[in-house]
Amino acid sequence: MGHGARDRIVRAIDALSERSGRAVAWLLSLLILICSFNAIARWGGRFIGVNLSSNVYLELQWYLFAAVFLLGGATTLKHGAHVRVDVLHDRFPPRVRRAIEHAGTWLLLIPFCAFLVWISIDPVLHSIELREDSPDPGGLPRWWVKPLIPLGAALLLLQGVAEGLRRRDAHASTATPPTAEPETRL
């Protein structure tokens, strides 16, 4: 694959991750409103002696949290904002760190995401086929939220590919990859 084609693929994946990140920001805003309403409704309902909350709001809160978590992974990876275990990472020189991240992307992240997509397809299709509902009274259908599992894994897989391709050139040189944050030591 030529350098120009690789750059176009990386830019397209980055743009997709940014779009999913913007959608997650809106979902997060909605999640905050729903959580706030649930808290106020529970407290206010107890205060006035009327049940103002329901399983619909609680499950909507859970589903929105799941959507934020699953769909936000790609954007988080793109911006280098994911959680790292830096106990050893910071002790290595930058070139070794880049090599570890490069290998981890291709040997761990991408295969794990591919496996997650593959293993989740059948249960998701089964849930859709059954039109799976919540087991709780007054709950929401579950079949429409379960496809977020393979979708989130696929988005993360694609961003992993973009990061791997971007780091491929950086791994060979001493340059810092474009998405790397500046190093700070305390």
C-alpha positions in Angstrom: 0.0 0.0 0.0 1.4 3.4 -1.0 2.0 6.1 1.5 -0.7 8.3 -0.1 -3.3 5.6 0.1 -2.4 4.8 3.7 -2.7 8.5 4.6 -6.2 8.6 3.0 -7.3 5.5 4.9 -6.0 7.0 8.2 -7.7 10.3 7.6 -11.0 8.6 6.7 -10.9 6.5 9.9 -9.9 9.5 12.0 -12.9 11.4 10.6 -15.2 8.5 11.4 -13.9 8.4 15.0 -14.4 12.2 15.3 -18.0 11.9 14.1 -18.6 9.1 16.6 -17.0 11.2 19.3 -19.3 14.1 18.5 -22.3 11.7 18.7 -21.0 10.5 22.1 -20.8 14.0 23.4 -24.5 14.5 22.6 -25.3 11.2 24.2 -23.3 12.2 27.3 -25.3 15.4 27.6 -28.5 13.4 27.4 -27.2 10.9 29.9 -26.4 13.7 32.4 -30.0 15.1 32.0 -31.5 11.6 32.5 -29.3 10.9 35.6 -30.2 14.3 37.0 -33.9 13.7 36.4 -33.6 10.2 38.0 -31.9 11.6 41.1 -34.4 14.5 41.5 -37.4 12.3 40.8 -36.4 9.8 43.4 -35.7 12.4 46.0 -38.7 14.5 45.1 -41.0 11.5 44.9 -40.0 10.4 48.5 -40.5 14.0 49.7 -44.0 14.3 48.2 -45.0 10.7 48.6 -45.4 10.0 44.8 -43.3 7.7 42.7 -41.9 9.9 39.9 -39.3 7.5 38.6 -39.6 4.3 36.6 -37.6 1.5 35.1 -37.7 3.2 31.7 -35.6 6.1 33.0 -33.2 3.8 34.9 -32.7 1.5 31.8 -32.4 4.5 29.5 -29.6 5.7 31.8 -27.8 2.3 31.6 -28.2 2.1 27.8 -26.9 5.6 27.3 -23.9 4.8 29.5 -23.3 1.7 27.5 -23.5 3.7 24.3 -21.0 6.3 25.6 -18.6 3.7 26.7 -18.8 1.5 23.6 -18.9 4.3 20.9 -16.4 6.5 22.7 -13.5 4.1 22.6 -12.3 5.0 19.1 -12.2 8.7 19.8 -10.5 8.1 23.1 -7.8 6.0 21.3 -7.4 8.6 18.6 -6.7 11.3 21.1 -4.4 9.2 23.3 -6.8 9.6 26.2 -7.2 6.0 27.1 -6.0 4.6 30.4 -2.4 3.4 30.5 -0.4 1.5 33.0 2.6 3.7 33.1 4.6 1.9 35.8 7.2 0.7 33.2 6.2 2.7 30.2 7.7 5.9 31.5 11.0 4.3 32.3 11.7 3.3 28.6 13.2 5.6 26.1 10.7 7.1 23.5 11.8 4.7 20.8 11.1 1.6 22.9 7.7 3.1 24.0 6.7 3.6 20.4 7.8 0.0 19.6 5.7 -1.4 22.5 2.7 0.7 21.5 3.1 -0.4 17.8 3.3 -4.1 18.8 0.5 -3.8 21.3 -1.8 -2.2 18.7 -1.2 -5.0 16.1 -0.8 -8.0 18.4 -3.3 -7.1 21.2 -5.8 -4.4 20.4 -6.7 -5.2 16.8 -7.1 -9.0 17.4 -9.1 -8.4 20.5 -11.5 -6.0 18.7 -11.9 -8.4 15.8 -12.6 -11.3 18.2 -15.2 -9.1 20.1 -17.0 -8.3 16.8 -17.0 -11.9 15.7 -18.1 -13.3 19.0 -20.9 -10.7 19.6 -22.6 -11.0 16.2 -24.6 -14.2 16.9 -26.0 -13.0 20.3 -26.9 -9.6 18.8 -28.7 -11.2 15.8 -30.5 -13.6 18.2 -31.5 -10.6 20.4 -32.9 -8.7 17.4 -34.7 -11.8 16.1 -36.4 -12.3 19.4 -37.0 -8.6 19.9 -35.5 -9.1 23.3 -37.2 -7.0 26.1 -36.1 -6.1 29.5 -36.9 -8.6 32.2 -38.0 -5.7 34.5 -41.5 -4.4 34.5 -41.9 -1.3 32.4 -38.3 -1.7 31.0 -37.0 -0.9 27.6 -36.4 -3.3 24.7 -32.8 -4.6 24.8 -32.5 -5.7 21.2 -31.8 -2.2 19.9 -28.9 -1.5 22.3 -27.0 -4.8 21.8 -25.8 -4.0 18.3 -23.6 -1.3 20.0 -21.3 -4.0 21.2 -20.0 -5.1 17.7 -20.3 -1.5 16.4 -18.2 -0.1 19.2 -15.6 -2.9 18.8 -15.5 -2.3 15.0 -15.0 1.4 15.5 -12.2 0.7 18.0 -10.7 -1.8 15.6 -10.7 0.7 12.7 -9.1 3.3 14.9 -6.5 0.7 16.0 -5.7 0.1 12.4 -5.3 3.9 11.8 -3.0 4.2 14.8 -1.0 1.2 13.7 -0.6 2.6 10.2 0.3 6.0 11.6 2.9 4.5 14.0 4.4 2.3 11.3 6.4 5.2 9.9 7.0 6.7 13.4 8.3 3.4 14.6 10.9 3.3 11.9 12.1 6.9 12.6 12.8 8.8 15.8 9.9 11.2 15.1 7.0 11.4 17.5 3.7 10.1 16.1 1.2 12.9 15.2 -1.3 11.8 17.9 1.2 11.5 20.7 0.9 13.9 23.5 4.0 15.9 24.6 5.9 14.2 27.3 5.7 15.7 30.7 7.5 14.5 33.8 6.7 15.4 37.3 
